[in-house]
Structures are given as C-alpha cells and as structure tokens.
C-alpha cells in the first residue's frame, strides 16, 4: 500500500487570515520512512509556499521540533512507519506542545 495524505489547507487568503495561517512561508517537517517516494508531494507543497524539511522517521521529526518548537507551523506524518508510527509521533508532539492542534 502506498502513502496517502489528507491535507486541509485554507482555500482563500481570507480563510487563512481567519485561522491566523498567514505569513510568508509555512514551515514543517514531512516524516516518512520512504521519503524518496514523496518528492512530488514535497515539490507540490513548496510551489504553494511551504518550506518542507524531509525526515525519515517519527523520532527525527520529534527531535527536530524539540530543537526549535517555534520553527514549524505544520507537521506532516506518515501513519505507518517503521519504528514510531505517525499517530504515536503526533501524541508525543502534542505532549511536548500541548497547545498544538491536530
């Protein structure tokens, strides 16, 4: 089975402003144990103003966020990864950053 992403991004600038998502570039890690297969997804996000940092595991994403919690606006996780899966990674991020939304 391949990777499936369901992403809800603000549709209009007004909607983005309503949810306080407006700045020059949204930044975030994309965690997937098969990151090389996501080049097209990363390019798609980058053409829409996102600065993407590819990482190979949930632990790598957590480490990155721990280094600088305010550096990222969004985190994209593969639900099924070797080692720590996406949901466990999300739980740990939310524990570290309790005001984050999922």
C-alpha positions in Angstrom: 0.0 0.0 0.0 1.3 3.5 -0.8 1.3 6.6 1.2 -2.0 8.5 1.5 -2.1 12.2 2.6 -5.3 14.0 3.5 -4.4 17.7 3.9 -6.8 20.5 4.5 -5.2 23.8 3.7 -7.0 27.2 3.8 -8.8 27.7 0.4 -8.6 31.5 0.3 -6.4 34.2 1.8 -9.4 35.4 3.9 -9.8 31.9 5.3 -6.1 31.7 6.0 -6.2 35.1 7.8 -9.2 33.9 9.9 -7.2 31.0 11.2 -4.0 33.0 11.6 -2.2 31.0 9.0 -0.8 33.9 7.1 2.9 34.5 6.9 5.4 34.5 4.1 6.2 30.8 4.3 4.7 28.0 6.3 7.4 25.6 7.5 7.2 22.0 8.6 8.8 18.6 8.6 7.4 15.7 6.5 8.1 12.4 8.2 8.0 9.2 6.1 10.2 6.1 6.2 10.1 6.2 2.4 10.7 9.9 1.9 12.2 9.5 -1.5 8.8 8.5 -2.9 7.4 11.8 -1.7 9.4 14.1 -4.0 6.3 15.1 -6.0 4.4 15.9 -2.8 7.2 18.0 -1.4 7.5 19.9 -4.7 3.8 20.5 -4.7 3.9 22.0 -1.2 6.9 24.1 -2.0 5.2 25.6 -5.0 2.4 26.7 -2.7 4.7 28.5 -0.3 5.6 25.7 2.2 9.2 25.2 3.3 9.5 21.4 3.8 12.1 19.6 5.8 12.1 15.8 4.9 12.9 13.4 7.8 12.9 9.6 7.7 11.2 8.8 11.0 8.8 10.0 13.7 11.8 10.2 16.1 13.6 12.5 13.6 10.5 14.8 13.4 10.3 14.9 17.2 14.0 15.7 17.6 13.6 18.5 15.0 10.7 20.0 16.9 12.4 19.7 20.2 15.4 21.7 18.9 13.2 24.7 18.0 9.5 24.3 18.8 8.6 27.7 17.2 10.3 27.0 13.9 7.5 24.9 12.4 3.9 25.7 11.5 2.8 22.3 10.3 3.9 18.7 10.6 3.0 16.0 8.0 3.3 12.4 9.2 3.0 9.0 7.5 0.7 7.0 9.7 2.6 3.7 9.1 6.4 4.0 9.6 9.0 1.6 10.8 9.7 2.3 14.4 7.4 5.0 15.8 4.3 5.4 13.7 2.6 8.7 12.8 -0.1 8.6 15.5 2.5 7.8 18.2 4.7 10.6 16.9 1.7 13.0 16.9 0.9 12.0 20.5 4.4 12.8 21.6 4.5 16.1 19.8 1.2 17.1 21.4 2.5 16.1 24.8 5.5 18.4 24.2 3.4 21.2 22.7 0.0 20.9 24.4 -1.4 24.0 22.6 -0.8 22.4 19.1 -3.8 21.4 17.0 -4.3 18.2 15.1 
